Amino acid sequence: MDTSIRPRWLADRLQAALRALPAVVLMGARQTGKTTLAQSLSDRRAFLSLDDLGVLGQARADPEALLANRPLTLDEVQRAPELFLPLKRAIDRSRRRGDFLLTGSANLLLMAEVAESLAGRALYLELPPFCPAEWLERPHGLEPLDRLFEAKVDPSDWPRHAGDWQTWLLRGGFPPVLAAGSDAERNLWYAGYVQTYLERDLRRLSAVASLPDFQRLMALAANRAGRLLNQSELGRDVAMPQPTVHRHLNLLETGCLIARLAPYASNPATGLVKSRRLFWGDCGLAAWLAGIRSREDLSHRHDQGFWLEQTLFQSLQSWRALDPANRRLWYWRERSGQEVDFVLERKGSLVAIEVKASSQAGPSDAAGIQAFRASLRRPTRLRRGIVLYAGEPRVLAEEVLALPWGWLVPRTSWKGSE
């Protein structure tokens, strides 16, 4: 097993935020590496975890004394959401940059129990699971995505790598799975992860009447990865009322396990589909929950296109998380059926991306992109359209390029060595 600690792309942004604001909140699913990243900072900070029952008790009984030791890192703060009001008072009494670094295995902005958002006092950062380029420590990371927003893009400059998205789908982005050496280790780890989430984290977030029912909902939701989310249909399949399904999906989102991708509203007056697309923060967890435990399991599926999109989403969410103030991620679909798989936005400019599993791409594959451009009130906002496929880079149509997705999911060994 590979036990080396990989550097995280978010480290520089985290350090910059601590130099600018009194508090920084680092959120993400359990096991993404938040604690490791927080403890790797070069500054001298006290470190306390609310998983320690003594620390948790002090946070609830005497928060002022707990917060007096600055600079301070508090781990797993979702366990004491009532701490945020005393934290606000502590910051307002003595406002110093970098005093508090909080980590949480939940999206604290979605927790009803968190009565104080620390607006103007804190920056919220998300640490997603590793994407392939970050795990492989590629020096240029996801810079090719940023180049898509430039005035000119030469297809011949696009990075070329033999792709293997199936392996990356199975491994996902949690460090223990990426370091594992076999399908058996992977499957055991995910089984333990789901059990721990259900029996520990979920019950801390909310009272759930039936854990088996919730796990069945997770499995059915995983089988809808990449698709439009219809909560009523999901409720029928899992034999749950729609309000219960809605509450359970909210819990999965609060726990940073799923993301519901919103449609891009190019013109609110048109007949846009308003449903969100369901993606999982970790493609490996989604695949495991959906019963995909090996490449053979995947080979029997008729929905591999959706799983390719789910795998590539792993990198797109990492791109977004590095600059959430200026980067956004959408999809686009009209009721007529025209659609674009992903719409990337950076500082008001757009890039439309269509994903294809095949090695062939033709002008018809750009139809959704052209329809999206026509729907925009200011078509010039769309820098270009991209068809990501398994072939060679080339110009497909005016302002539409066909580019290989292999560099996002490069062929590599299981342990992550190139």
C-alpha positions in Angstrom: 0.0 0.0 0.0 1.2 3.5 -0.9 1.4 5.5 2.4 3.0 8.7 1.1 1.1 11.9 1.7 0.3 13.8 -1.5 0.3 17.6 -1.5 -3.1 19.2 -2.0 -3.8 21.9 -4.6 -5.9 23.7 -2.1 -3.0 24.3 0.4 -1.9 27.6 -1.2 -5.4 29.0 -1.2 -5.9 27.9 2.4 -2.7 29.6 3.5 -3.7 32.8 1.6 -7.2 32.8 3.2 -5.6 32.4 6.7 -3.5 35.5 6.0 -6.5 37.5 5.0 -9.4 36.6 7.3 -9.9 35.8 11.0 -11.4 32.4 10.3 -11.4 29.8 7.5 -13.8 26.8 7.3 -12.5 23.8 5.5 -15.4 21.4 4.5 -15.5 18.1 2.8 -16.6 14.5 3.1 -15.0 12.4 5.8 -11.6 10.9 4.6 -10.9 13.5 1.9 -7.8 14.6 3.9 -9.0 17.7 5.7 -7.2 16.9 9.0 -4.0 15.9 7.2 -4.1 19.2 5.2 -4.8 21.3 8.4 -2.0 19.6 10.3 0.5 20.1 7.4 0.4 23.9 7.7 3.7 25.5 8.5 2.5 27.9 11.2 2.4 27.0 14.9 -1.2 26.3 15.7 -2.9 24.5 18.5 -4.9 21.5 17.2 -8.0 20.2 18.9 -10.5 17.7 17.6 -14.2 17.6 18.6 -14.0 13.9 18.1 -12.3 14.0 21.5 -15.2 13.9 24.0 -13.4 16.1 26.5 -12.9 18.8 23.9 -16.5 18.4 22.7 -17.8 18.8 26.2 -15.7 22.0 26.7 -17.0 23.4 23.4 -20.5 23.0 24.7 -20.0 24.0 28.3 -17.3 26.7 28.1 -16.6 27.7 24.5 -15.0 31.1 25.5 -12.2 29.2 27.3 -11.7 26.8 24.4 -11.4 29.7 21.9 -9.0 31.7 24.0 -6.0 29.6 22.7 -5.1 31.3 19.4 -4.2 30.5 16.7 -6.3 27.4 16.8 -7.4 24.6 14.5 -10.7 22.9 15.5 -11.3 19.6 13.8 -14.8 18.2 13.1 -16.7 21.3 14.2 -20.0 20.0 12.8 -20.3 18.1 16.1 -20.9 21.4 17.9 -22.8 23.8 15.6 -23.6 25.9 18.7 -20.0 26.9 18.8 -20.4 29.4 15.9 -22.1 32.1 18.0 -19.3 32.2 20.6 -16.8 32.1 17.8 -18.4 35.2 16.2 -18.1 37.0 19.6 -14.5 36.0 20.0 -13.6 37.3 16.5 -15.4 40.6 17.1 -13.6 41.1 20.5 -10.2 40.6 18.9 -10.0 40.5 15.2 -6.8 38.9 14.1 -6.0 37.2 10.8 -5.7 33.5 10.8 -6.8 32.9 14.4 -9.2 30.1 13.6 -9.1 27.2 11.2 -12.2 25.0 11.4 -12.7 21.7 9.6 -16.0 19.9 9.2 -17.2 16.6 7.6 -20.3 18.4 6.6 -21.4 21.5 4.6 -21.9 23.8 7.5 -23.8 26.3 5.4 -26.5 23.7 4.8 -26.8 22.7 8.5 -29.9 24.2 10.1 -28.3 24.0 13.5 -25.6 26.5 12.5 -27.3 29.8 13.4 -24.3 31.9 12.5 -22.5 31.9 9.1 -19.6 34.2 10.2 -20.3 36.4 7.2 -17.5 38.9 6.7 -15.3 37.0 9.2 -14.7 33.6 7.5 -14.1 32.1 4.1 -15.5 28.7 3.4 -13.4 26.3 1.3 -14.3 22.8 0.0 -11.8 20.0 -0.1 -13.1 17.4 -2.6 -11.6 13.9 -3.0 -8.5 13.7 -5.2 -9.0 13.9 -8.9 -6.5 11.9 -11.0 -4.2 14.8 -11.9 -3.9 15.8 -8.3 -3.2 12.3 -7.1 -0.5 11.8 -9.8 1.0 15.1 -8.7 0.9 16.6 -12.2 2.6 20.0 -12.1 0.1 21.7 -14.3 -3.0 20.1 -12.8 -6.1 21.2 -14.5 -4.6 24.2 -16.4 -5.9 22.9 -19.7 -9.4 23.7 -18.5 -8.5 27.3 -17.9 -6.9 27.5 -21.4 -10.3 26.8 -22.9 -11.3 30.3 -21.9 -8.5 31.9 -23.8 -9.1 33.8 -27.1 -7.3 31.1 -29.1 -6.8 27.4 -28.5 -4.6 25.3 -30.7 -5.8 21.7 -30.7 -2.3 20.5 -31.4 -1.3 21.9 -27.9 -3.9 19.8 -26.1 -2.3 17.2 -23.7 -2.5 13.7 -25.0 -2.6 10.6 -22.7 -4.0 7.2 -23.1 -7.1 7.3 -21.1 -8.5 4.7 -18.7 -11.6 6.1 -17.1 -12.8 2.7 -15.9 -10.0 2.3 -13.4 -10.4 5.8 -12.1 -14.1 5.2 -11.7 -13.5 2.2 -9.5 -10.9 3.8 -7.4 -12.5 7.2 -6.9 -10.6 9.9 -4.9 -10.3 8.9 -1.3 -6.6 8.5 -0.3 -7.0 5.0 1.3 -8.6 3.6 -1.8 -6.1 5.3 -4.2 -3.3 3.7 -2.1 -5.0 0.2 -2.1 -3.6 -2.5 -4.3 -6.6 -4.6 -5.2 -10.3 -4.6 -5.9 -10.8 -6.6 -2.6 -9.1 -3.9 -0.5 -11.2 -1.3 -2.3 -14.4 -3.1 -1.7 -13.7 -3.7 2.0 -12.8 0.0 2.5 -16.0 1.2 0.9 -18.1 -1.2 2.9 -16.6 0.1 6.1 -17.0 3.7 5.0 -20.7 3.3 4.3 -21.2 1.5 7.5 -19.4 4.2 9.5 -21.3 7.0 7.7 -24.6 5.4 8.4 -24.0 4.5 12.0 -21.9 7.5 13.1 -22.0 10.6 10.9 -25.6 10.3 9.7 -27.1 9.9 13.1 -25.2 13.0 14.3 -26.6 15.0 11.4 -30.2 13.9 11.8 -32.5 11.3 13.2 -33.1 8.6 10.6 -35.8 6.1 11.3 -34.5 3.2 9.2 -30.8 2.9 8.3 -31.4 0.0 5.9 -34.0 2.1 4.0 -31.5 5.0 3.9 -28.8 2.7 2.5 -31.2 1.4 -0.1 -31.9 5.0 -1.1 -28.1 5.6 -1.4 -27.8 2.6 -3.7 -30.7 3.7 -6.0 -29.4 7.3 -6.0 -26.0 6.0 -7.0 -27.5 4.1 -10.0 -28.8 7.5 -11.1 -25.4 9.2 -11.2 -25.2 11.8 -13.9 -28.9 11.7 -14.6 -31.7 14.3 -14.0 -33.0 13.9 -10.5 -36.6 13.1 -10.1 -37.4 12.8 -6.4 -40.9 11.4 -6.9 -39.7 8.6 -9.2 -36.9 7.8 -6.8 -39.4 7.7 -4.0 -41.5 5.2 -5.8 -38.5 3.0 -6.5 -37.4 3.0 -2.9 -40.9 2.9 -1.4 -40.5 6.2 0.4 -42.7 9.4 0.5 -41.3 12.2 -1.7 -40.7 14.4 1.4 -38.6 11.7 3.0 -36.5 11.3 -0.1 -36.0 15.0 -0.3 -34.8 15.1 3.4 -32.5 12.2 2.9 -30.9 13.7 -0.2 -30.4 16.9 1.7 -28.6 14.9 4.3 -26.3 13.3 1.7 -25.6 16.8 0.3 -25.0 18.2 3.8 -22.5 15.3 4.3 -20.7 16.4 1.2 -21.4 13.0 -0.5 -23.6 14.2 -3.4 -23.8 17.3 -5.6 -26.9 18.5 -7.4 -25.8 20.3 -10.5 -28.1 23.2 -11.4 -29.2 24.0 -14.9 -27.7 27.1 -16.6 -30.6 29.6 -17.1 -29.6 31.3 -20.3 -33.1 32.7 -20.6 -35.6 32.2 -17.8 -38.5 32.7 -20.2 -37.6 29.7 -22.3 -38.7 26.1 -21.6 -35.6 25.0 -19.7 -35.6 21.8 -17.6 -35.4 22.9 -14.0 -34.4 19.6 -12.5 -30.9 19.2 -11.2 -28.4 16.5 -12.3 -27.3 14.2 -9.6 -23.5 13.6 -9.1 -21.6 12.0 -6.3 -18.5 13.8 -4.9 -16.6 10.5 -5.2 -17.1 8.4 -8.3 -15.7 5.3 -6.6 -18.2 5.5 -3.8 -21.0 6.0 -6.3 -19.8 2.9 -8.3 -19.5 0.8 -5.2 -23.0 1.7 -4.0 -24.4 1.0 -7.5 -22.9 -2.5 -7.3 -20.0 -1.9 -9.7 -17.2 -3.7 -7.8 -15.0 -4.6 -10.8 -14.3 -3.8 -14.4 -16.3 -6.9 -15.3 -19.3 -5.5 -13.4 -18.9 -2.2 -15.4 -18.7 -4.1 -18.7 -22.3 -5.4 -18.3 -23.7 -1.9 -17.8 -25.7 -0.2 -20.5 -25.2 3.3 -18.9 -21.5 3.6 -19.3 -21.8 7.1 -20.8 -23.3 8.4 -17.5 -20.4 6.7 -15.5 -17.9 8.4 -17.8 -19.5 11.8 -17.0 -19.5 11.0 -13.3 -15.8 10.1 -13.5 -14.9 13.3 -15.3 -17.0 15.3 -12.8 -14.4 14.3 -10.2 -11.9 16.6 -12.0 -14.4 19.4 -12.8 -15.4 19.7 -9.1 -11.7 20.0 -8.2 -11.4 22.8 -10.8 -14.4 24.6 -9.3 -13.3 24.2 -5.7 -9.9 25.9 -6.3 -11.6 29.2 -7.1 -15.3 29.0 -6.1 -15.7 32.8 -6.2 -14.9 32.9 -10.0 -15.6 29.4 -11.2 -19.0 27.8 -11.5 -20.3 24.5 -13.0 -23.7 23.9 -14.6 -25.4 21.8 -17.2 -27.9 22.9 -19.9 -31.0 21.2 -21.3 -34.1 22.4 -23.1 -37.4 20.5 -23.0 -37.0 19.8 -26.6 -34.1 17.5 -25.6 -31.2 19.6 -26.7 -28.6 19.5 -24.0 -25.0 20.2 -22.9 -23.4 17.9 -20.4 -21.4 20.6 -18.6 -21.2 24.3 -18.7 -18.0 25.8 -17.2 -18.2 29.5 -16.1 -15.2 31.6 -15.2 -15.6 35.3 -14.5 -18.7 35.5 -16.7 -17.2 33.6 -19.7 -18.6 30.2 -20.6 -17.3 26.9 -22.1 -19.8 24.2 -23.1 -18.6 20.6 -22.8 -20.2 17.5 -24.4 -18.8 14.2 -23.3 -18.6 11.1 -25.6 -17.3 7.7 -24.7 -16.5 6.8 -28.3 -13.4 7.5 -30.4 -15.5 9.1 -33.2 -16.9 12.7 -33.2 -18.8 14.5 -35.9 -20.7 17.8 -36.4 -23.9 16.2 -35.0 -22.2 15.8 -31.7 -22.0 19.6 -31.4 -25.7 20.2 -32.0 -26.4 20.8 -28.3 -23.5 23.2 -28.1 -24.8 25.2 -31.1 -28.3 25.2 -29.6 -26.9 26.5 -26.3 -25.0 29.3 -28.1 -28.2 30.3 -29.9 -30.1 30.4 -26.6 -27.8 33.0 -25.0 -28.8 36.6 -25.0 -25.1 37.4 -25.5 -23.7 34.5 -27.5 -20.2 36.0 -27.3 -20.1 34.9 -23.6 -19.6 31.4 -24.9 -15.9 31.2 -25.6 -16.1 27.8 -27.4 -17.7 24.4 -27.3 -15.8 21.2 -26.6 -16.6 17.7 -27.5 -14.5 15.5 -25.1 -14.1 12.0 -26.6 -11.6 9.2 -27.0 -10.1 10.4 -30.3 -7.5 12.9 -31.5 -7.7 16.7 -31.0 -9.1 18.6 -34.0 -11.4 21.4 -35.1 -15.0 20.0 -35.3 -16.9 23.2 -36.3 -16.7 26.9 -35.9 -15.6 27.6 -32.3 -16.1 23.9 -31.5 -13.1 21.6 -30.8 -13.0 17.8 -30.4 -10.5 17.0 -27.7 -9.5 13.8 -26.0 -10.5 13.2 -22.4 -7.5 10.9 -21.7 -5.4 13.5 -19.9 -8.2 13.8 -17.3 -8.1 10.1 -16.6 -4.7 8.9 -17.7 -3.7 5.3 -17.8 -1.6 4.4 -14.8 -1.0 1.6 -12.3 -3.4 1.0 -9.4 -1.0 2.5 -6.8 -0.8 5.8 -8.7 2.7 5.5 -10.2 3.1 6.6 -13.8 
